[in-house]
């Protein structure tokens, strides 16, 4: 494992330890980063910089992720944000879920904070956990010119529709 991968794993372990210890003060401090942007809040810095200081892109991603984590720290998330939105769509009858997902897929890196805040709030409201490790990986690669993160999220959201619509092999035999 590379040094940065180890540091990022320790960062996620730190966030999970705050949740597991029930450190409401630290989680509240991290959530306050969402008000003005986590890159503006020194209270968030103390939970991020020990792990990624000196790597500006990773600092920005981890500052955002720390604040989002504190908003909805539930364990057990699986897949990517496309899978999260698919699960949300399955538990709510709101027509706006797909529109919010499309807005998230289409946003540029500088607008990602706002769209992800809405996405995580929606996940929290519908009791759908987020896979924080996957989100961290995806945020680090968000601005890649091939947009493979956005394509993976789209597969997570729409790719399962067709699987569900196709009859299973046992149904075909009847």
C-alpha positions in Angstrom: 0.0 0.0 0.0 1.3 3.4 -0.9 2.0 6.0 1.8 -0.9 8.2 0.7 -3.3 5.2 0.7 -2.2 4.4 4.2 -2.7 8.0 5.3 -6.2 8.1 3.7 -7.1 4.8 5.5 -5.9 6.3 8.8 -8.0 9.4 8.1 -11.2 7.3 7.5 -10.4 5.2 10.6 -10.1 8.5 12.6 -13.6 9.6 11.4 -15.0 6.2 12.2 -13.4 6.3 15.7 -15.2 9.7 16.3 -18.5 8.0 15.4 -17.8 4.8 17.4 -16.7 6.8 20.5 -19.8 8.9 20.2 -17.7 12.1 20.1 -20.6 14.4 19.5 -18.5 17.5 20.0 -16.0 16.5 17.3 -18.8 15.5 14.9 -20.6 18.8 15.5 -17.4 20.6 14.8 -17.0 18.8 11.5 -20.6 19.5 10.5 -20.1 23.2 11.1 -17.7 23.0 8.1 -20.7 22.6 5.9 -21.9 26.1 6.7 -19.1 28.1 5.1 -17.3 25.4 3.4 -14.9 23.0 5.2 -11.9 24.6 3.6 -12.8 27.8 5.6 -13.3 26.2 9.0 -10.2 25.6 11.2 -12.2 23.3 13.4 -12.2 20.8 10.5 -8.5 21.2 9.9 -7.5 19.4 13.1 -9.2 16.3 11.9 -7.8 16.3 8.4 -4.3 17.8 8.3 -2.6 15.2 10.5 -3.3 12.8 7.6 -2.9 14.7 4.4 -1.2 18.1 5.1 0.8 19.3 2.2 -1.2 17.6 -0.5 -3.7 20.4 -1.5 -6.0 18.3 -3.6 -6.2 15.6 -0.9 -6.7 18.3 1.7 -9.7 19.7 -0.1 -11.3 16.3 -0.7 -10.7 15.2 2.9 -12.0 18.5 4.4 -15.2 18.0 2.4 -15.5 14.3 3.2 -15.0 14.9 7.0 -17.9 17.4 7.1 -20.2 15.1 5.0 -19.3 12.1 7.2 -20.3 14.0 10.3 -23.7 14.8 8.7 -24.5 11.1 8.2 -21.9 8.8 9.9 -23.9 5.6 9.8 -21.8 2.5 9.0 -22.6 -0.1 6.4 -22.6 1.8 3.2 -22.0 -0.2 0.0 -21.3 0.7 -3.6 -20.9 4.2 -4.9 -23.2 7.3 -4.8 -25.2 5.9 -7.8 -26.0 2.9 -5.6 -27.0 5.2 -2.8 -29.4 7.1 -5.0 -30.8 3.8 -6.4 -31.6 2.7 -2.8 -33.1 6.1 -2.0 -35.3 5.8 -5.1 -36.4 2.4 -3.7 -37.6 3.8 -0.4 -39.1 7.1 -1.5 -41.8 8.0 -3.9 -40.3 11.4 -4.7 -39.9 12.3 -8.3 -37.0 14.6 -7.5 -34.5 11.8 -6.7 -33.4 11.3 -10.3 -33.2 15.1 -10.9 -30.9 15.5 -7.9 -28.8 12.6 -9.1 -28.5 14.2 -12.5 -27.5 17.5 -11.0 -24.8 15.7 -9.0 -23.5 13.9 -12.1 -23.4 17.1 -14.1 -21.7 19.3 -11.5 -18.2 20.5 -11.8 -15.7 20.0 -9.0 -16.2 23.5 -7.5 -19.9 22.8 -7.2 -19.5 19.3 -5.8 -19.7 20.4 -2.1 -23.2 21.8 -2.4 -24.5 18.8 -4.4 -23.0 16.3 -2.1 -24.4 18.0 0.9 -27.8 17.6 -0.5 -27.1 14.0 -1.5 -25.9 13.0 1.9 -28.8 14.8 3.6 -31.2 12.9 1.3 -29.4 9.6 2.2 -29.7 10.4 5.9 -33.4 11.3 5.6 -34.0 7.9 4.0 -31.7 5.9 6.3 -29.4 4.9 3.4 -25.7 4.7 4.6 -22.9 6.0 2.4 -19.7 4.1 1.6 -17.2 6.7 2.8 -14.2 4.8 1.5 -15.6 4.6 -2.0 -16.7 8.3 -1.9 -13.2 9.3 -0.9 -11.7 7.4 -3.8 -14.3 8.9 -6.2 -13.9 12.5 -5.0 -10.1 12.3 -5.6 -10.8 11.3 -9.2 -13.9 13.5 -9.9 -12.3 15.9 -12.4 -10.7 13.2 -14.5 -11.3 14.1 -18.2 -12.8 10.6 -19.0 -15.4 11.1 -16.2 -15.2 7.5 -15.2 -16.5 8.2 -11.7 -19.6 9.8 -13.1 -20.0 6.8 -15.4 -19.6 4.3 -12.5 -22.2 6.2 -10.5 -24.6 6.2 -13.5 -24.1 2.4 -13.7 -24.9 2.1 -10.0 -28.1 4.1 -10.5 -29.5 3.0 -13.8 -27.6 -0.2 -14.4 -29.6 -2.2 -11.9 -33.0 -1.3 -13.5 -32.4 -3.6 -16.4 -31.3 -6.5 -14.2 -34.4 -6.1 -12.1 -36.6 -6.0 -15.2 -35.1 -9.2 -16.7 -36.7 -12.4 -15.6 -34.5 -14.7 -13.6 -33.4 -18.1 -15.1 -35.7 -20.0 -12.7 -38.7 -17.8 -13.9 -37.8 -18.7 -17.5 -38.1 -22.4 -16.8 -41.6 -22.2 -15.5 
